[in-house]
Each structure stands twice: as structure tokens, then as C-alpha cells.
Amino acid sequence: MTIKLLGIGKTDDKTLQNLTDVYIKRLQFYNKFEIELIPDLKKVKNLDENQQKQKEGELILNKISTSDFVVLLDENGKQLSSVGFSEFIQKRFNSGLKQVIFIIGGPYGFSEEVYNRADTKISLSKMTFSHQMVRLFFTEQLYRAFTILKNEPYHHR
Ligand SMILES: C[S@@+](CC[C@H](N)C(=O)[O-])C[C@H]1O[C@@H](n2cnc3c(N)ncnc32)[C@H](O)[C@@H]1O
């Protein structure tokens, strides 16, 4: 099963990118993990909030296959412990899926169409983080989940 993280816009902060890269690299030992970044929309100043969400939503939906299990990272989603998240990942493996795709929204979140396509929503906190922070926090939590599933001494319960 491939695990993909889909986001919008590149990370312009080198420090955050370098930290995220540490976990991306570590994840390769456990599973096929890919990050795909949709380029930022051009001329966003001419778009209102809804138009931007709509356009980003179309780009996101174009990247999803019918067989994908789609998880939105959303502050209003379900909150899980790290052990709970590792169980969530294990359940996806057990279902024999080809790909699970986690999606980080744009500055205003997701369009209705993207919400409708989603299989579930997961929150990393009730607080709102920047999309670049979410890339780092998510990759670390996914790495942690694999170490929990493998009984490795990274996570202390
Ligand atoms: C700047 S936030 C957008 C916030 C916006 N208020 C919204 O309605 O989603 C950009 C993206 O980062 C992700 N994000 C931010 N905080 C999060 C959290 N606490 N848990 C999960 N994802 C989060 C979401 O994917 C969100 O769409």
C-alpha cells in the first residue's frame, strides 16, 4: 500500500523542509511514501476565498483515483492518539488498499467537493497550523506510527 501526502504550494522555509526531509527519509525504511505538491495557484489576488478553494479543489480531485482511500487533514476532523493513529494505519493495510492519500488543504481549507470525496478527516490538534507545519507534524506522526507498529523504541507510551 502506498501512502501519499498531497499538499498545495512548495515549502519556502528551508528549516522546515530539512526537518520534514528527515522523516521522509526515515519513512522509506518502512513503507512506500510519497509527497506530491500541487503548484500554488497563479493570480490568486483576483480570486475570492471561495473561488480559490474551488480551483484548488479541482486540482486536488484530479490527483485522486477512484480506488484511493482519502483522508483529509483538517482541524475539525477526528483526533487520535499516536497509538490510535498507528492502529488506523494498520486497519488500512488490512483492508488491502492500493493507496491511502492524506491531503493538506490550502489557506482557506477544502472545497465542498473535496469534503464529499473524503473517506474520513483527521485532526492533528484543535489549533490551526500552517500547511508547511502540517507537513512536518504529519510525517513525524506517520514515522512514529510505523515505529509503534514495529515495536521499536521511538515512542514511549
Ligand atoms: C492554514 S490551514 C487552513 C485553515 C482553514 N481555517 C481551514 O478551514 O481549514 C491549511 C491546511 O493545513 C491543515 N491543517 C491546519 N491545521 C490543522 C490541524 N490542526 N489538523 C489537521 N490539519 C490541519 C489543513 O489541511 C488545512 O486545510
The ligand as an SDF file (V2000), in Angstrom:
LIG
                    3D

 27 29  0  0  0  0  0  0  0  0999 V2000
   -3.8450   27.2970    7.1660 C   0  0  0  0  0  0  0  0  0  0  0  0
   -4.7120   25.7950    7.2400 S   0  0  0  0  0  0  0  0  0  0  0  0
   -6.3470   26.2800    6.6990 C   0  0  0  0  0  0  0  0  0  0  0  0
   -7.2080   26.6560    7.8390 C   0  0  0  0  0  0  0  0  0  0  0  0
   -8.6580   26.8960    7.4670 C   0  0  0  0  0  0  0  0  0  0  0  0
   -9.2740   27.6140    8.5580 N   0  0  0  0  0  0  0  0  0  0  0  0
   -9.4930   25.6450    7.2500 C   0  0  0  0  0  0  0  0  0  0  0  0
  -10.7180   25.8150    7.1880 O   0  0  0  0  0  0  0  0  0  0  0  0
   -9.0070   24.5370    7.0990 O   0  0  0  0  0  0  0  0  0  0  0  0
   -4.1400   24.9110    5.8520 C   0  0  0  0  0  0  0  0  0  0  0  0
   -4.3500   23.4180    5.9490 C   0  0  0  0  0  0  0  0  0  0  0  0
   -3.4950   22.9020    6.9560 O   0  0  0  0  0  0  0  0  0  0  0  0
   -4.0970   21.7340    7.5170 C   0  0  0  0  0  0  0  0  0  0  0  0
   -4.2180   21.9320    8.9670 N   0  0  0  0  0  0  0  0  0  0  0  0
   -4.0290   23.0580    9.6820 C   0  0  0  0  0  0  0  0  0  0  0  0
   -4.2090   22.8430   10.9800 N   0  0  0  0  0  0  0  0  0  0  0  0
   -4.5030   21.5170   11.1280 C   0  0  0  0  0  0  0  0  0  0  0  0
   -4.7750   20.6670   12.2370 C   0  0  0  0  0  0  0  0  0  0  0  0
   -4.8100   21.1230   13.4610 N   0  0  0  0  0  0  0  0  0  0  0  0
   -5.0290   19.3620   11.9830 N   0  0  0  0  0  0  0  0  0  0  0  0
   -5.0020   18.8660   10.7360 C   0  0  0  0  0  0  0  0  0  0  0  0
   -4.7430   19.6230    9.6400 N   0  0  0  0  0  0  0  0  0  0  0  0
   -4.5010   20.9280    9.8340 C   0  0  0  0  0  0  0  0  0  0  0  0
   -5.4520   21.5450    6.8450 C   0  0  0  0  0  0  0  0  0  0  0  0
   -5.3200   20.6090    5.8010 O   0  0  0  0  0  0  0  0  0  0  0  0
   -5.7420   22.9270    6.3070 C   0  0  0  0  0  0  0  0  0  0  0  0
   -6.6010   22.8770    5.2020 O   0  0  0  0  0  0  0  0  0  0  0  0
  1  2  1  0
  2  3  1  0
  2 10  1  0
  3  4  1  0
  4  5  1  0
  5  6  1  0
  5  7  1  0
  7  8  2  0
  7  9  1  0
 10 11  1  0
 11 12  1  0
 11 26  1  0
 12 13  1  0
 13 14  1  0
 13 24  1  0
 14 15  1  0
 14 23  1  0
 15 16  2  0
 16 17  1  0
 17 18  1  0
 17 23  2  0
 18 19  1  0
 18 20  2  0
 20 21  1  0
 21 22  2  0
 22 23  1  0
 24 25  1  0
 24 26  1  0
 26 27  1  0
M  CHG  2   2   1   9  -1
M  END
$$$$
